[in-house]
Amino acid sequence: RPLKNSLESVLVLTNTQPGAQATYGRPEIWDRGNLIYHISLVEDALRKLGAKSARLRLHPSENPVWYKNYLNGDFFTLDSCGSIHSSLDHSSLVIGPTSTVAIEALHSGVNYICFEPFDNPVAPPFDGSDSRLKVAQSPEKLEALLGEKAVSSTDLLRDYLAESFSLDKIMAEILDTP
């Protein structure tokens, strides 16, 4: 089935701060303002293409109160769908950084465009080396991918998921619930 891919109900994932990932002993100092800058770049691209609004889904470690102080309230609303599954069910496109949510989005039938405009080291396929995942490393590239309605490929899933992949089952096992 074709992936959902429209500007009707865009879900934007925040870009986690460097340092949350392993940096191999190097201390990372990063301006938190870059988090707001990142989403403002996404907003600019979406507005240029006619989007009127988008939902912003924060990383679980982030503080929504901090974001509310800086969000453009007439464009972004904080995602209130609860689980990532519910968020994806209500989404027509996901734009986010290097994240396992890319795999979850594609598996759920929603296009994922990776937006990595900063010079953070990222691993394949998020570095743009695999054409099956659409990656924008600049605001101009993001706008171009959105404008041409570029679609990532679910063929990517074969490299990352077992045939019997069920995120619900995996999470139930992790959380030890039926």
N, CA and C of each residue as an Amber inpcrd file, in Angstrom:
protein
   534
   0.8420000  -1.1920000   0.0000000   0.0000000   0.0000000   0.0000000
   0.8820000   1.2480000   0.0000000   0.4430000   2.2920000  -0.6510000
   1.2440000   3.5250000  -0.6700000   1.2580000   4.1910000   0.7130000
   2.3610000   4.8530000   0.9990000   2.4780000   5.5690000   2.2730000
   1.6480000   6.8380000   2.2490000   1.0590000   7.1750000   3.4000000
   0.4090000   8.4730000   3.5210000   1.5030000   9.5310000   3.3830000
   1.2170000  10.5650000   2.5970000   2.2430000  11.5750000   2.3410000
   1.5780000  12.8750000   1.9010000   1.0660000  13.6180000   2.8590000
   0.4610000  14.9070000   2.5350000   0.7470000  15.8830000   3.6760000
   0.4340000  17.1450000   3.4280000   0.6290000  18.1800000   4.4490000
  -0.6080000  18.3640000   5.3160000  -1.5440000  17.4470000   5.2020000
  -2.8130000  17.5550000   5.9260000  -2.6500000  17.4620000   7.4430000
  -1.8530000  16.5150000   7.8960000  -1.6720000  16.3040000   9.3380000
  -0.2170000  15.9170000   9.6090000   0.6520000  16.9130000   9.5810000
   2.0880000  16.6780000   9.7020000   2.4750000  16.5550000  11.1720000
   3.2610000  15.5270000  11.4450000   3.8350000  15.3380000  12.7720000
   5.3220000  15.6710000  12.6740000   5.7750000  16.5940000  13.5060000
   7.1830000  17.0010000  13.5210000   7.7920000  16.5230000  14.8330000
   8.8850000  15.7980000  14.7090000   9.6050000  15.3360000  15.8960000
  10.6980000  16.3340000  16.2250000  10.9020000  16.5700000  17.5010000
  11.9660000  17.4800000  17.8980000  13.3120000  16.8010000  17.7210000
  14.3160000  17.6220000  17.5310000  15.6770000  17.1470000  17.3700000
  16.3110000  17.0850000  18.7460000  16.6370000  15.9050000  19.2040000
  17.2170000  15.7870000  20.5400000  18.5580000  16.4890000  20.5900000
  18.9120000  16.9440000  21.7640000  20.1800000  17.6380000  21.9320000
  21.3450000  16.6820000  21.7750000  22.3950000  17.0900000  21.0900000
  23.6020000  16.2640000  21.0870000  24.0550000  16.0470000  22.5180000
  24.6330000  14.9140000  22.7630000  25.0290000  14.5650000  24.1170000
  24.1210000  13.4890000  24.6670000  22.8940000  13.4080000  24.1580000
  22.0120000  12.3340000  24.5620000  22.5160000  11.0240000  23.9670000
  23.1570000  11.1220000  22.8220000  23.7500000   9.9540000  22.1980000
  25.1830000   9.8050000  22.7030000  25.7430000   8.6410000  22.4900000
  27.1290000   8.4060000  22.9070000  28.0650000   9.3260000  22.1240000
  28.9540000   9.9980000  22.8240000  29.8990000  10.8900000  22.1590000
  31.3320000  10.4250000  22.3770000  31.5010000   9.2100000  22.8530000
  32.8250000   8.6170000  22.9990000  33.7500000   9.4820000  23.8440000
  33.2520000   9.9340000  24.9890000  34.0720000  10.6480000  25.9380000
  34.2600000  12.1230000  25.6800000  33.7300000  12.6250000  24.5740000
  33.8610000  14.0620000  24.2920000  32.6780000  14.7880000  24.9240000
  32.9390000  15.7960000  25.7240000  31.8060000  16.5670000  26.2410000
  31.1630000  17.3740000  25.1160000  29.8590000  17.4550000  25.1310000
  29.1230000  18.2080000  24.1130000  28.4440000  19.3950000  24.7800000
  28.7050000  20.5730000  24.2780000  28.0090000  21.7620000  24.7400000
  27.2250000  22.2720000  23.5470000  25.9260000  22.4440000  23.7410000
  25.0600000  22.7950000  22.6200000  24.0270000  23.7910000  23.0900000
  23.7530000  24.7510000  22.3060000  22.7760000  25.7800000  22.6200000
  21.3660000  25.2060000  22.4580000  20.5910000  25.1750000  23.5170000
  19.2220000  24.6430000  23.4410000  18.3670000  25.4400000  22.4730000
  18.7590000  26.6620000  22.1910000  18.0330000  27.4540000  21.2080000
  18.0210000  26.7970000  19.8380000  19.0080000  25.9230000  19.5810000
  19.0320000  25.2050000  18.3110000  17.8360000  24.2710000  18.1590000
  17.2690000  23.8320000  19.2750000  16.0620000  22.9990000  19.2100000
  14.9040000  23.8000000  18.6070000  14.7780000  25.0400000  19.0420000
  13.7240000  25.9100000  18.5120000  14.0550000  26.3010000  17.0780000
  15.3150000  26.5660000  16.8160000  15.7450000  26.8910000  15.4590000
  15.4000000  25.7410000  14.5000000  15.6430000  24.5170000  14.9250000
  15.3480000  23.3310000  14.1160000  13.8730000  23.2950000  13.7250000
  12.9820000  23.4580000  14.7050000  11.5550000  23.3820000  14.3600000
  11.1020000  24.6120000  13.5790000  11.7740000  25.7450000  13.7620000
  11.4000000  26.9240000  12.9630000  11.7830000  26.7170000  11.4950000
  12.8760000  25.9990000  11.2280000  13.2520000  25.6780000   9.8530000
  12.2030000  24.7700000   9.2050000  11.7040000  23.8090000   9.9820000
  10.6460000  22.9250000   9.4770000   9.3820000  23.7410000   9.2250000
   9.0310000  24.6080000  10.1660000   7.8410000  25.4510000   9.9920000
   7.9530000  26.2910000   8.7230000   9.0890000  26.9160000   8.5020000
   9.2690000  27.7480000   7.3070000   9.0320000  26.9470000   6.0310000
   9.6130000  25.7460000   5.9600000   9.4480000  24.9070000   4.7690000
   7.9930000  24.5120000   4.5800000   7.3410000  24.1310000   5.6630000
   5.9360000  23.7150000   5.5640000   5.0370000  24.8780000   5.1560000
   5.2660000  26.0460000   5.7380000   4.4520000  27.2200000   5.3810000
   4.6250000  27.5920000   3.9050000   5.8560000  27.5260000   3.4040000
   6.1040000  27.8580000   1.9980000   5.3080000  26.9570000   1.0600000
   5.0210000  25.7470000   1.5280000   4.2870000  24.8010000   0.6920000
   2.7950000  24.7710000   1.0150000   2.3460000  25.6880000   1.8610000
   0.9190000  25.8360000   2.1040000   0.3630000  25.1870000   3.3500000
   1.1890000  24.5530000   4.1600000   0.6950000  23.9560000   5.4010000
   0.2830000  25.0560000   6.3670000  -0.8230000  24.8380000   7.0410000
  -1.3430000  25.8230000   7.9930000  -0.9770000  25.5100000   9.4360000
  -0.6550000  24.2390000   9.7060000  -0.3310000  23.8400000  11.0700000
   0.3930000  22.4990000  11.0550000   0.9560000  22.1590000  12.2110000
   1.6000000  20.8630000  12.4020000   1.5800000  20.5430000  13.8930000
   1.6720000  19.2620000  14.1850000   1.7720000  18.8090000  15.5730000
   3.2420000  18.5600000  15.8800000   3.6640000  18.9220000  17.0650000
   5.0450000  18.7560000  17.4930000   5.0790000  17.6850000  18.5720000
   5.8340000  16.6210000  18.3040000   5.9780000  15.5420000  19.2830000
   7.3700000  15.6420000  19.8880000   7.4010000  15.8200000  21.1910000
   8.6630000  15.9690000  21.9040000   9.2680000  14.6120000  22.2170000
  10.5890000  14.5910000  22.3220000  11.2710000  13.4050000  22.8230000
  10.8010000  13.2140000  24.2640000  10.6430000  11.9720000  24.7290000
  10.1430000  11.7580000  26.0970000  10.9530000  12.4520000  27.1810000
  12.2160000  12.7530000  26.9130000  13.0510000  13.3970000  27.9290000
  12.8810000  14.9100000  27.9690000  12.0800000  15.4710000  27.0470000
  11.9720000  16.9240000  26.9470000  10.8030000  17.4770000  27.7530000
  10.9420000  18.7470000  28.1120000   9.9660000  19.4320000  28.9370000
   9.0090000  20.2470000  28.0630000   7.7210000  19.8840000  28.0330000
   6.7720000  20.6290000  27.1960000   6.5960000  22.0820000  27.6230000
   6.7550000  22.3790000  28.9000000   6.5990000  23.7550000  29.3780000
   7.6670000  24.6460000  28.7400000   8.8890000  24.1310000  28.6290000
   9.9640000  24.9040000  28.0040000   9.6080000  25.2220000  26.5570000
   9.1130000  24.2380000  25.8270000   8.7520000  24.4590000  24.4220000
   7.6080000  25.4580000  24.2810000   6.6260000  25.3780000  25.1690000
   5.4790000  26.2950000  25.0690000   5.9070000  27.7510000  25.1650000
   7.0050000  28.0120000  25.8580000   7.5110000  29.3820000  25.9660000
   8.0400000  29.9160000  24.6410000   8.3900000  29.0080000  23.7110000
   9.0440000  29.4300000  22.4840000   8.2920000  29.0590000  21.2040000
   7.2650000  28.2460000  21.3260000   6.5310000  27.7970000  20.1490000
   5.7340000  28.9040000  19.5020000   5.6400000  28.8270000  18.1900000
   4.7310000  29.6870000  17.4540000   3.3520000  29.0410000  17.5930000
   2.5480000  29.5470000  18.5130000   1.2610000  28.9440000  18.8280000
   0.2520000  28.9380000  17.7010000   0.4620000  29.7640000  16.6730000
  -0.4990000  29.7480000  15.5730000  -0.1180000  28.7180000  14.5070000
   0.9810000  27.9930000  14.7040000   1.3520000  26.9450000  13.7470000
   1.4900000  25.5910000  14.4350000   2.3150000  25.5310000  15.4710000
   2.5500000  24.2610000  16.1500000   1.6420000  24.0810000  17.3550000
   1.1560000  22.8650000  17.4980000   0.5150000  22.4460000  18.7400000
   1.2720000  21.2180000  19.2180000   1.3600000  21.0650000  20.5250000
   2.0260000  19.8820000  21.0550000   1.1450000  18.6670000  20.8000000
   1.7550000  17.6050000  20.3390000   1.0420000  16.3660000  20.0540000
   0.4580000  15.8170000  21.3490000  -0.8160000  15.5350000  21.3150000
  -1.4860000  15.0230000  22.5110000  -2.1300000  13.6690000  22.2600000
  -1.6330000  12.9580000  21.2690000  -2.2270000  11.6720000  20.8980000
  -1.8660000  10.5440000  21.8540000  -0.9090000  10.7610000  22.7390000
  -0.5080000   9.6920000  23.6540000   0.6230000   8.8760000  23.0670000
   0.3380000   7.6290000  22.7320000   1.3820000   6.7330000  22.2340000
   1.8520000   7.1460000  20.8520000   3.0420000   6.7010000  20.5140000
   3.5600000   6.9810000  19.1820000   2.6620000   6.3320000  18.1330000
   2.0870000   5.1830000  18.4520000   1.1820000   4.5120000  17.5040000
  -0.0200000   5.3890000  17.1860000  -0.5840000   5.9730000  18.2080000
  -1.7410000   6.8530000  18.0100000  -1.3340000   8.0930000  17.2180000
  -0.1790000   8.6460000  17.5310000   0.3140000   9.8140000  16.7880000
   0.4760000   9.4860000  15.3140000   1.0490000   8.3350000  15.0220000
   1.2510000   7.9350000  13.6330000  -0.0740000   7.6790000  12.9340000
  -1.0330000   7.1070000  13.6490000  -2.3620000   6.8710000  13.0650000
  -3.0170000   8.1810000  12.6320000  -2.7170000   9.2670000  13.3420000
  -3.3160000  10.5700000  13.0520000  -2.4330000  11.4470000  12.1570000
  -1.3840000  10.8620000  11.5960000  -0.4250000  11.6440000  10.8130000
  -0.4740000  11.2810000   9.3360000  -0.2390000  12.2930000   8.5050000
  -0.1640000  12.0840000   7.0650000   1.2770000  12.1970000   6.5650000
   2.1900000  12.5990000   7.4360000   3.6070000  12.7400000   7.1120000
   4.3330000  12.9860000   8.4320000   5.5530000  12.4390000   8.5370000
   6.3850000  12.6980000   9.7140000   7.7000000  13.2890000   9.2420000
   8.1010000  14.3770000   9.8960000   9.4010000  14.9970000   9.6480000
  10.1440000  14.9600000  10.9700000  11.3200000  14.3670000  10.9580000
  12.0630000  14.2720000  12.2060000  13.5310000  14.0140000  11.9790000
  14.2900000  14.0100000  13.0650000  15.7200000  13.7700000  12.9840000
  16.0050000  12.2670000  12.9090000  17.2460000  11.9250000  13.0580000
  17.6380000  10.5210000  13.1660000  16.8850000   9.9220000  14.3380000
  16.0530000   8.9400000  14.0490000  15.2000000   8.3720000  15.0840000
  14.6510000   7.0270000  14.6350000  14.4790000   6.1260000  15.5970000
  13.8330000   4.8530000  15.2880000  12.3750000   5.0530000  14.9010000
  11.8330000   6.2300000  15.1680000  10.4570000   6.5150000  14.7540000
  10.3440000   6.4470000  13.2260000  11.4420000   6.6460000  12.5170000
  11.4090000   6.5070000  11.0550000  10.9300000   5.1070000  10.6820000
  11.4660000   4.1070000  11.3520000  11.0840000   2.7160000  11.0800000
   9.6220000   2.5020000  11.4700000   9.2260000   3.0250000  12.6250000
   7.8430000   2.8760000  13.0790000   6.8680000   3.5670000  12.1330000
   7.2340000   4.7510000  11.6390000   6.3580000   5.4760000  10.7220000
   6.1700000   4.6920000   9.4260000   7.2650000   4.2470000   8.8270000
   7.1710000   3.4890000   7.5790000   6.3680000   2.2020000   7.7890000
   6.6020000   1.5500000   8.9080000   5.8580000   0.3230000   9.2250000
   4.3690000   0.6130000   9.4070000   4.0440000   1.8140000   9.8580000
   2.6490000   2.2120000  10.0730000   2.0030000   2.8130000   8.8280000
   2.7560000   2.8880000   7.7450000   2.1950000   3.4040000   6.4930000
   2.2470000   4.9070000   6.3350000   3.1740000   5.5610000   7.0540000
   3.2910000   7.0200000   6.9960000   4.6960000   7.3760000   6.5170000
   4.7800000   8.2770000   5.5470000   6.0800000   8.7040000   5.0310000
   6.8830000   9.4050000   6.1210000   8.2050000   9.1800000   6.1050000
   9.1200000   9.8180000   7.0450000  10.1970000  10.5300000   6.2500000
  10.3680000  11.8100000   6.5270000  11.4780000  12.5630000   5.9540000
  12.3950000  12.9560000   7.1020000  13.6410000  12.5320000   6.9940000
  14.6340000  12.8270000   8.0180000  15.2040000  14.2170000   7.7510000
  15.2160000  15.0560000   8.7870000  15.7610000  16.4080000   8.6650000
  16.9140000  16.5550000   9.6450000  18.1250000  16.5830000   9.1100000
  19.3590000  16.6940000   9.8970000  20.2000000  17.8600000   9.3810000
  19.8120000  19.1060000   9.6940000  20.5250000  20.2550000   9.1450000
  21.8280000  20.6140000   9.8580000  22.0660000  20.0310000  11.0290000
  23.2790000  20.3540000  11.7640000  24.3420000  19.3140000  11.4390000
  25.5610000  19.6170000  11.7200000  26.6570000  18.7050000  11.3880000
  26.8730000  17.6580000  12.4710000  25.8070000  17.0180000  12.8870000
  25.9170000  15.9360000  13.8590000  26.2830000  14.6570000  13.1230000
  27.1910000  13.8750000  13.6800000  27.4930000  12.5960000  13.0260000
  26.2960000  11.6580000  13.1450000  25.8260000  11.1410000  12.0360000
  24.7090000  10.2060000  12.0420000  25.1000000   8.9670000  11.2550000
  24.4380000   7.8720000  11.5590000  24.7280000   6.5990000  10.9120000
  23.7650000   6.3640000   9.7560000  24.1530000   5.4790000   8.8370000
  23.2220000   5.1040000   7.7660000  21.9580000   4.5010000   8.3750000
  20.8180000   4.6860000   7.8040000  20.5210000   5.3670000   6.5530000
  20.2800000   6.8630000   6.7250000  20.4650000   7.3830000   7.9560000
  20.1310000   8.7680000   8.2590000  21.1570000   9.7740000   7.7370000
  22.2420000   9.2830000   7.2140000  23.2860000  10.1620000   6.6720000
  23.0740000  10.4750000   5.1960000  21.9940000   9.9720000   4.6120000
  21.6940000  10.2330000   3.2100000  22.3140000   9.2260000   2.2560000
  22.9940000   8.2160000   2.7860000  23.6840000   7.2480000   1.9320000
  22.7470000   6.1970000   1.3350000  21.5300000   6.1070000   1.8290000
  20.5680000   5.1150000   1.3450000  19.3660000   5.8500000   0.7680000
  19.1960000   5.7640000  -0.5260000  18.1310000   6.5240000  -1.1990000
  16.7290000   6.0840000  -0.7940000  16.6120000   4.9870000  -0.0670000
  15.2860000   4.5350000   0.3570000  14.7190000   5.3980000   1.4850000
  15.5740000   6.1300000   2.1860000  15.1140000   7.0710000   3.2130000
  15.4200000   8.4710000   2.7120000  14.4110000   9.3000000   2.6410000
  14.5980000  10.6750000   2.1800000  15.1780000  11.4950000   3.3260000
  16.3380000  12.0720000   3.0680000  17.0730000  12.8220000   4.0860000
  17.3610000  14.2240000   3.5640000  17.0150000  15.2150000   4.3810000
  17.3200000  16.6130000   4.0620000  18.3860000  17.0850000   5.0310000
  19.5130000  17.5390000   4.4810000  20.5840000  18.0280000   5.3260000
  20.6700000  19.5520000   5.3160000  19.6330000  20.1730000   4.7340000
  19.5510000  21.6340000   4.7350000  18.0790000  22.0140000   4.6230000
  17.7360000  23.2360000   5.0360000  16.3410000  23.6830000   4.8850000
  15.8990000  23.6770000   3.4250000  16.8110000  24.0150000   2.5170000
  16.4610000  24.0410000   1.0920000  16.1370000  22.6370000   0.5850000
  16.9020000  21.6570000   1.0370000  16.6490000  20.2650000   0.6350000
  15.3230000  19.7780000   1.2280000  15.0190000  20.1820000   2.4550000
  13.7400000  19.8020000   3.0590000  12.5940000  20.3560000   2.2300000
  12.6870000  21.6230000   1.8920000  11.6400000  22.2430000   1.0760000
  11.5110000  21.5300000  -0.2770000  12.6450000  21.1840000  -0.8750000
  12.6140000  20.4900000  -2.1750000  11.9640000  19.1170000  -2.0460000
  12.3320000  18.3480000  -1.0250000  11.7340000  17.0200000  -0.8310000
  10.2330000  17.1180000  -0.5990000   9.8290000  18.0900000   0.2180000
   8.3980000  18.2680000   0.4730000   7.6800000  18.7130000  -0.7930000
   8.2930000  19.6190000  -1.5310000   7.6810000  20.1350000  -2.7500000
   7.4940000  19.0860000  -3.8250000   8.4420000  18.1680000  -3.9180000
   8.3240000  17.1130000  -4.9300000   7.5850000  15.8850000  -4.4020000
   7.0830000  16.0070000  -3.1770000   6.3460000  14.9190000  -2.5250000
   7.1670000  13.6280000  -2.4980000   8.4540000  13.7760000  -2.1660000
   9.3670000  12.6300000  -2.0830000   8.8840000  11.6420000  -1.0310000
   9.0190000  10.3760000  -1.3450000   8.5270000   9.3290000  -0.4520000
   9.6580000   8.3540000  -0.1400000   9.8470000   8.0990000   1.1450000
  10.7950000   7.0660000   1.5560000  10.2050000   5.7120000   1.1700000
  11.0260000   4.7030000   1.1460000  10.5780000   3.3870000   0.6970000
  10.4560000   2.4090000   1.8560000   9.3650000   1.6860000   1.8680000
   9.1960000   0.6470000   2.8920000  10.1440000  -0.5220000   2.6630000
  10.8170000  -0.5740000   1.5150000  11.8360000  -1.6050000   1.2870000
  12.9250000  -1.5300000   2.3510000  13.1040000  -0.3660000   2.9240000
  14.0830000  -0.1600000   3.9830000  13.7960000  -1.0660000   5.1840000
  12.5320000  -1.3640000   5.4030000  12.1400000  -2.1450000   6.5750000
  12.7500000  -3.5420000   6.5710000  12.9490000  -4.1140000   5.4060000
  13.5180000  -5.4720000   5.3330000  14.8820000  -5.5400000   6.0060000
  15.6140000  -4.4530000   5.9930000  16.9470000  -4.4440000   6.5980000
  16.9170000  -4.2530000   8.1120000  15.7820000  -3.8280000   8.6410000
  15.7280000  -3.4800000  10.0550000  14.7160000  -4.2740000  10.8650000
  13.7980000  -4.9540000  10.2160000  12.7440000  -5.6540000  10.9430000
  12.7090000  -7.1280000  10.5840000  12.4400000  -7.9480000  11.5780000
  12.1950000  -9.3530000  11.3150000  10.8130000  -9.4770000  10.6760000
  10.6010000 -10.5580000   9.9600000   9.3030000 -10.7190000   9.2850000
   8.1320000 -10.6710000  10.2490000   8.3410000 -11.1500000  11.4640000
   7.2380000 -11.1930000  12.4210000   7.2400000  -9.9810000  13.3510000
   7.7600000  -8.8680000  12.8750000   7.8610000  -7.6670000  13.7030000
   6.4930000  -7.2080000  14.1920000   6.3920000  -7.0160000  15.4770000
   5.2000000  -6.4390000  16.0900000   5.6710000  -5.5730000  17.2440000
   5.6460000  -4.2640000  17.0470000   6.1120000  -3.3650000  18.0880000
   5.2740000  -3.5120000  19.3570000   3.9770000  -3.7310000  19.2010000
   3.1240000  -3.9260000  20.3800000   3.5930000  -5.1380000  21.1930000
   3.9110000  -6.2260000  20.4900000   4.3730000  -7.4340000  21.1700000
   5.7230000  -7.1890000  21.8520000   6.6320000  -6.5200000  21.1520000
   7.9410000  -6.2340000  21.7180000   7.8090000  -5.3650000  22.9600000
   6.9640000  -4.3120000  22.8750000   6.7770000  -3.4270000  24.0300000
   6.1260000  -4.1690000  25.2010000   5.1790000  -5.0490000  24.9090000
   4.5410000  -5.8360000  25.9680000   5.5730000  -6.7140000  26.6710000
   6.4940000  -7.2950000  25.8800000   7.5450000  -8.1160000  26.4830000
   8.4860000  -7.2700000  27.3410000   8.8390000  -6.0930000  26.8460000
   9.7260000  -5.2080000  27.5970000   9.0590000  -4.7530000  28.8920000
   7.7890000  -4.3850000  28.7730000   7.0580000  -3.8890000  29.9480000
   6.4720000  -4.9980000  30.7960000   6.6370000  -6.2350000  30.2970000
   6.1320000  -7.4240000  30.9970000   4.6310000  -7.3270000  31.2570000
   3.8990000  -6.9760000  30.1860000   2.4400000  -6.9210000  30.2900000
   1.8470000  -7.8500000  29.2350000   0.6390000  -8.3270000  29.4710000
   0.0060000  -9.2300000  28.4860000  -0.4030000  -8.5090000  27.2330000
